[in-house]
Amino acid sequence: MKIVGLEGINDPQSLRAEVDRGARFVIYTYCFSLLIVSFKRGSDIYFIRPGQSAVLRGLPFTLISFFFGWWGFPWGLIYTIESLVKNLGGGTDVTQAVMADLVPENTTPPPLAVPPPLPLRGDPAPPPALPPAAPQPASAEPRAAIGLGSFRLAAIAAAIAAIAWIGVAVHRGGNVQTALVNGLSTSVTLTLDGKTHTLAPNAATTITLAEGVHSFSWTRPDGRVENESFTLRSPFWTRPLQRTVAVINPDRSALVYHETTRYFPTDQTMPDFENRHELHAGRALYTFPAADYFFEPFPGQISLSGKRAVDKTRYAHAAELIPAQRLFALAGENNRADAVRALAFRLGDLLPDDEIILHAAPGLLEPDDIETFFASHLADQPLRLEWHRAYQHHLEYKMPERDLQPFYRKLAAENPADGAAAYLIARIERDTTTRRAYLRQAASAEQPCAYAHNSLAYEALGEARFADALAHLRDAEKGGLASLSFEQNRRDILLANRLDDEALKRTRDLLARDSHPGSPTRTGYVFQELAVLCRRAPADRSAETALVEPYLKSLEPFVSPEQLKERRAELAALAAYARGDEAGFAAHLGPYQSARFAVAISRGRAAEAAAALAAQPRSEGSSWLLVYLAAREAGDTTGAEDAFQRALAAFETQSRDHRFIAARLRAGDATPGPIFEQMIPVNERCILAAALGHRFPEHRATYHALATKLNFKPEFPALFLTRQLGSSTIASL
């Protein structure tokens, strides 16, 4: 092997002297990998003179290992670490072996310089003396050849490794796995770099995309076209170590997430493990490090090489969540106010007539952002009724001191032919006579407002004028009204008029159109249909099974087994209640903390119901009135009084109509007329009338007559109220 660094040392004595002064012979180790194979080699022998740094002399080999050694698994990692440790420690000391080879120890003293003895007669003559062997040079030619070959091999290996590295980097840069995601419930046409992609509702499709500058355009739900450019880029030299994936969401309304799950060996009991999520929303382009699965579900099983659990990751988007649920999911994480704001404003811009978003967003935004959020569409023409309704509703609950009359009177003056403007004034008008006049004006305007007919129907329903409510409902239907609030009002009016078959058909139509298996609207339609089915035909369990089982099956990909079990119990409880089995209702829901209040009320346990309500961050006044009735039924005077006062306190935090009722009752004035004029939901009106009938016996006949008529729904708390309304002879508390 070649020895490097012996220049100027010509004889063994000089070499020995250098070693005695601290010189050393060392060999350095280096490693290089070709992705699937790894090599470890030794350098030539280096002579390190006294005072020289062995670490610096070995730096070239250290750098070869550092840059080209890691890229093979597992030996590349092992060899590289070993080489770095040895080289940074000064290399491998081979001084003793080299000195034994170059300067062997001579233990026999040299011969004296005297003539040889004369041979005796008959003795053979001694052989002639051999000349001393010439010392071998420190570096022989064959060794130099071997050292040069090792260096050439290392250089070739390094070049191959560099070429392979560059090749992998270039390939990955030209083939980035990319998901095109549609976060809307309608199909989206996306033109990306001149190529058209049709994205199904709430769906994703995967393609490969080269890094560089790209542009896309897509058509919004309102018909406008949005154009955008972006640069897809990742660090060139680190691409072989970590692939990059991309997600393009042109509408910016999808909820993209990085999910981690854990697989356990089949022979072990699987402990509780909740999948972890990192949520992303509000952007058109995301770039992430690659995961195990890209927009595909986790497999049910994987092969494990050992007995330890293994974590796997994937990227996906929350296709099962409606837009408002995405907002709540983001808001449930810490320090996501900016992300919630970005998504709320984007959803409001894309879906300005989505009732659920409009009522959910204000509760999740900062106060200063709420005004900005609503201001973005208040001046739109034609008027956006759902937007204005949500704006008025928010101010009524959160800023009741705000006087909206000037704004909406000006709006009506600017839109004299539009019945929507008159309708919006009617919504904030406190005087009943004036309100109804505006509603009639809105219904008969040059551009009639169907919502005005719906409001007239709602008022008639709350006063138990069911035939009038049905007539106004038909007028609203002719106007093409199809909002969620209208659908709920329609169902109530049909049930109040005992038109169960029509209510059932309408619910089924809505259910058929809802494409989100786990959405609250779809769940609500299933519950509504089941309640009507079981009330109409209590003995027919086949229809119940035909509705419930497919619905639960559709939920399986989106909920845990425990959540699915709870949903089944809720459906069974609802069916029992609609059939008149209050005890069965309580038995099905008994194990679940979320149903603690309803179970306690059904069982007449006022104290338990009060404790359940007190544990909630916010409770409605009507819920406390149910506690009042339960405590009164049990003869608990103190508990009933406490519940009634809590009901009034809750009313004072709700709408202006609720606050008006609370003020009247605190003043001791329970005259039915003014209280009946307040626009509160029908189910709350029924509970209020039942409670006030017992609280104020002088008005019991009037209140209980209304409550009995309004108690037409098959869901909770109808059976409890039936019992309360049948016990009017019990002394008032």
Sequence and secondary structure as in RCSB ss.txt:
>XXXX:A:sequence
MKIVGLEGINDPQSLRAEVDRGARFVIYTYCFSLLIVSFKRGSDIYFIRPGQSAVLRGLPFTLISFFFGWWGFPW
GLIYTIESLVKNLGGGTDVTQAVMADLVPENTTPPPLAVPPPLPLRGDPAPPPALPPAAPQPASAEPRAAIGLGS
FRLAAIAAAIAAIAWIGVAVHRGGNVQTALVNGLSTSVTLTLDGKTHTLAPNAATTITLAEGVHSFSWTRPDGRV
ENESFTLRSPFWTRPLQRTVAVINPDRSALVYHETTRYFPTDQTMPDFENRHELHAGRALYTFPAADYFFEPFPG
QISLSGKRAVDKTRYAHAAELIPAQRLFALAGENNRADAVRALAFRLGDLLPDDEIILHAAPGLLEPDDIETFFA
SHLADQPLRLEWHRAYQHHLEYKMPERDLQPFYRKLAAENPADGAAAYLIARIERDTTTRRAYLRQAASAEQPCA
YAHNSLAYEALGEARFADALAHLRDAEKGGLASLSFEQNRRDILLANRLDDEALKRTRDLLARDSHPGSPTRTGY
VFQELAVLCRRAPADRSAETALVEPYLKSLEPFVSPEQLKERRAELAALAAYARGDEAGFAAHLGPYQSARFAVA
ISRGRAAEAAAALAAQPRSEGSSWLLVYLAAREAGDTTGAEDAFQRALAAFETQSRDHRFIAARLRAGDATPGPI
FEQMIPVNERCILAAALGHRFPEHRATYHALATKLNFKPEFPALFLTRQLGSSTIASL
>XXXX:A:secstr
  EES TT  SHHHHHHHHHTT EEEEEEEEEE SS EEEEEEEEEEE TT  HHHHTHHHHHHHHHHSTTSTTH
HHHHHHHHHHHHHTT EE HHHHHHHHS    S    S       TT               SS HHHHHHHHHH
HHHHHHHHHHHHHHHHHHHHHHHH EEEEEE  SSS EEEEETTEEEEE TT EEEEEE SEEEEEEEE TTS E
EEEEEEE   TTTTTTS EEEEE TTS  EEEEEEEEE  TTS       EEEEEES SEEEEE  SEESS   S
    SSSS EEEEEEEE TTS HHHHHHHHHTSTT HHHHHHHHHHHHHH TT HHHHHHHHHHS HHHHHHHHH
TTTT SS  HHHHHHHHHHHHHH TT   HHHHHHHHHH TTBHHHHHHHHHH   HHHHHHHHHHHHTSSB  H
HHHHHHHHHHHHTT HHHHHHHHHHHHHTT   HHHHHHHHHHHHHTT HHHHHHHHHHHHHH   TT HHHHHH
HHHHHHHHHHH TT HHHHHHHHHHHHHHHTTTS HHHHHHHHHHHHHHHHHHTT HHHHHHHHTT GGGHHHHH
HHTT HHHHHHHHHTSS   HHHHHHHHHHHHHTT HHHHHHHHHHHHHHHTTS HHHHHHHHHHHTT   HHHH
HTS   HHHHHHHHHHHHHH GGGHHHHHHHHHHH   SSTTHHHHHHHHTTTTS   
